[in-house]
Amino acid sequence: MKPERLFLGGGRVRPIWRFVMAVILIVLANLAVGIILGLAFGILGRQPQHILLWANTVLLLALLSIFKMLTGLLENRPLGSMGLAFCGRWKTELTLGTGLGAAMILVIAAMEWGLGLARFSRNPIGTQLLLEGGAYYCVLFMIAAAVEEITFRGYAFQRLVDAIGPGGAVAILSVAFSLVHLWNPSHSWLSTLNTILVGIAFAIAYLRTRSLWLPFSMHFAWNFVLGYLLGLPVSGIPFSKALLRADVLGSVQLTGGNYGPEGGWLATGVILVATIYLLFSRSIYISEGMRALVFSPAKSSQESLARGASALVASSEAAKISLSGVN
């Protein structure tokens, strides 16, 4: 086989190599953000109070820049084709995802309370701290959800779907999604399993809509209700300025213990029910706007390069004319 056939198909870079390129750039972006922020905080001599927000914000901007470049150069499509377009049913999907994500975690909390596994009471801190916490956690969880969704259900996942099909792509990226949570405190084999399962649910939400608004809003609502409203740990990380204070008393296998509900069997059941809903609900489907944006024929990379070369030649000729006029 000729080398160009290995890398090119139909005048474009094959999807599997676009996936590999995206993964490499994602890893480099994470390393670069860590190094840059580490150096900056080292020069300042202190770590800022909201380190998670700083890191996720910088990483989100870096990833959006990378994916804009990849969708433009390799797909000849706008960034919105990755599932971020404000068209079709995006408002409906945001509303549905927010309601579904919140309902999932509230059902788990209700079962913990009903079974006597957890007690919830008002957090005895001042109103100002509660309001500050609500605003901060809202922004933090929104940005963090955006980072994780475009990383694990965005460009790289979508190209892997093109390369090996949705089943394999969902399996690989959901396992990868769980692996990055192995550094979280108090993780267990059950929390890892649940993270794989919720990754599958988010991937199905994307595949049925070809939009990231549904999985993003589910992800955000789950974390915000879990961390701020209920005062439970989010993937092993506690948040003190919560509306409620949770006292978990029961079996760690059911409640997840210090990891939070995501590490317990109650969450497993709820995630599976939600996944079935995402698979079969008639209220979830791809809008005509997203269908046209994602599946409309794209021009080949060769045509794109030709256009770029023509533009470069035209710019060069214009520059010569301009210089000759100056002389």
N, C-alpha and C positions, 0 to 999 in steps of 0.2 A: 504494500500500500504506500502510495506517495505521501510524504509528510504533510502536504497541504490538505490531503483528504482526511488525515487524522484530526486536524484542527479546524477545517472548514467544511461546511455543508450548505449548498444552495447559496454560495457567495457570502456566508456569514460564519462567524465563530460558532462552533457547536455549543449547545446549551451546557454540556458537562464542563467545558473549559470556562464558560462564563460563570458557572457556579464556583469553580476552583478560584478564579480571579476574585470573585466577590468575597469568598471566605478569607483569602490572603489579605485583602484590603481591610476587612472587618477586624482581623487579628492585629494588623499593623496600626489601625486606628485606636484600638483599645490600648496597645502598648504605648503609642505616642501620647495619648491623653494622660496616661498614668505618669509617664516620664516628665512631660511638660508641667503638669500640676505639681508633681513632686519637687521639681526644680524651683518652681515659682514659690511654693510654700516654704521651701528650704531657704530661699533668699529672704523671704519675709520673716523667717525665724519662728513661725507659728502655723498651726493648721486652722483654717477657718472653721467656724462653728457648723456651717451647713455643708460639710464635705461631700455628702451624697448628692446634694442638689447641684453643686458645682461640677462634679465629675459627670453626672448624667447629662447636664445641659451642654457641656462642651462636647461630649461624645455624640449626642443627638445631632448637633450641628455638623460634626465631622462626617457622620454616617449619611446624613441627607445630602451633603456635598458629593460624597462618593457615589451614592446611588443615582443622583442626578447625572453625574458624568457617565456612569455605566448605561443607564437607560438611553441617554442621548447618543453616545458613541456606538454602543453595541446593539441596541434595539431600535434606534431611530424613532423613539417615542418620548413623550414628556414624562417627568417624574410621577405625575398622577397615575400613569398606567400601572405603577407598582401597587396601586390600591389606595392612593392618597388623594384621589380627585374629588373635588366638591361638586359632584354631579350625581344624577340618578337618585338613589334612595339613601344617600349618606346620612341625612338627618334622622330618618327612620331607623337606620342601623345603629346610629349612636344611641338613640333612645332605647331601642330594644336591648342592645348590649349592656347599657347601664342598668336597666331593670333586671336583666337576667343575672349579671354578675353579682348585684346586690342581693337578689333573691336567693342565690346559691349559698352565700355565706350566712345569710340570716336564717335559712333553714337549718344549717349546721349548728348555729348558735342556739336556735330554739330547741333542737334535739338535745344538745348538751345540757341546757337549762331544765328541760322537761325530765330528763333522766337523772337529774341531780348531780351531774358531772361538773357543772360550772355555775357560779353566781355572778350576777352583774349588778353593780351599784354606781351611783353618780361619782365621778372622779372629784375628790375634794380639793380642787385647785381653782384659782380665780377665773372669773369670766374672761378677762383680757388674755390670760394664757390659753384658755380654750379656743378663743377666736384666732389667736396667733397660730396655735397648733393646727386648727382647721384649715387656715389659708396656706400654711407651709406644707402640710401633708397633701393637700389637694394638688398643689403645683408639683411637689416631689413625685407623688404616685402617678400623675399624668405624664410627666416626662420619662420616668422610669418605665412605664408601660409602653410608651412610644418607642423607646430604645429597644426593648426586648422584642416587641412585635416586628419592627422593621428588620431586626437582626435575624429572628428565627422564622418569621412568616413573610418576610419581604423579598427582596430581589434574589438572594441566594436560594431560598426555598423554592421560589417560583421557577428558577432556571433548572433546579433539580427535578421538579415536577415535569418540565419539558423533556429532561434527559432520560429519566427512568420511570416516570409515571407517579401518580399521586400517592399510592400505597407505600412505595419505598421511600419517597421523599418525606412523607409524614413520619414514618418510623425513624429515619435517620435524624431529622431535625428535632423531633420530640425527645429523643434520647440525648442529643446535644444540649437541648434546653434544660434537661434535668442535671446534666453533668456540671453546668456552671453554678448550680445551687449546692454542690457538694462542699463548697467552702463556707456555706452558711452555718452558724452555730446550731448545735443540737439536732443536726440532720440524722435521718435514719433510712433504712432500706425502704420503709413504707412511705416516708416523705419523698424519696426519689421516685418510687412507683407513682405516687399521686401527681408529681410534677410531670412525669411522662404522660399520664392520662389527661391532665389539663392542657398540656401542649398539643395533644391530639385533638382535643375539643376546640382549641383556638385555631388549629390548622383547618379543621372542617368548616369553622365559621368563615375563614377566608375563602376556601375552595367553593363554598356554596354561594358566595357573593362576589368573589374576585375583588373584594375590597377589604382593607384593613380596619375600617371603622368599627365593624362588629366585634372582632377579637380585641381590638384596642380598648373599646369601652367596657367590655366584659372584664378585661384584665385590670383596668383602672378601678372600676367599681368594687371588684372583689377586694383589692388591696386597701382601698380607702375605707370601706365599711369595716373590714377586718381590723385595720390598725387604728383608725381614728374614732369611728363610731362605737366599736365594741371594746377597744383597748386590748385586743389579743395580739400576740406576736405575728409578724408577717414574715414567713419563711425563716423563723428563728430570731428575727430582729424585733425587739420591743420598742414601743413608741409611748413616751410618758405623757404627752399633752393630749390625751385622748378624752373623748366625751364621757365614756364609761370606764369603770375599773372592773376587770374580769379576774375572778378567783377560780382557777381550774382545780378541781378536787378529785376527779375520777381517773379512770384507767388511761395511761399514756397511749395505749394502743387505740383507744377510741378518740381521745381528744388531741393527740399529738404532743401533749406536754409543753415543754418550753419552746418547741418549734412552732407551735400554733396548730390550729385545726387542719392545716395542709398536711400534717404528719399523722393523721388518724384515719381509722376505718370509716368514720361517719362521713368524712370528706370524700372518700373513695366512692361511696354509694351515690352521693349527690352529684359528683362529677360524671359518673356513668349515666345517670338519668338525664343530665343536661346534654350530654353527648348524643344520646338517642334523640332528644328534642331537636338538636342542631342538624342531625342527619335527615330527619323526616318532616320537620315542620314546613307547611306550605307557605308560611309567612316569611320564610327565608329563601331568597332567590337572587340571581344576578339581574341587575337593572339593565335596561337597554343602553343607557349611557355608558356603563362600565363594560358591557359586552362589546360595544363599538370601540372603546378605547383600548381594551386588552386584546381583542381578537381580530381587529382590522389589519389588513396586510401592511407590513412594514417594508420600507425600501431596504435593499441589501446594503451590507457594509461597503461593498465596492462602489455602489452609487453614492454613498455618503462620502467616501474618500475622494471620489471624482469631484463631487461638489466642493469639498474642502480644497482640493488642488486648484480648481478653477478660481475659487475665491482668492487663494493665495497669489495666483498669477495676476489676477485683476488688481489686487492690492499692490503688487510689485510694480506693475505698469503705471498705476496712479502715482506711486512714490517717485518713479523716474521722471514723470511729467512734472511733478511738483518741484523736484530738485532742479530740473533743467530750467524751470521758470525762475527759480531763485538765482541761478547762475547767470 
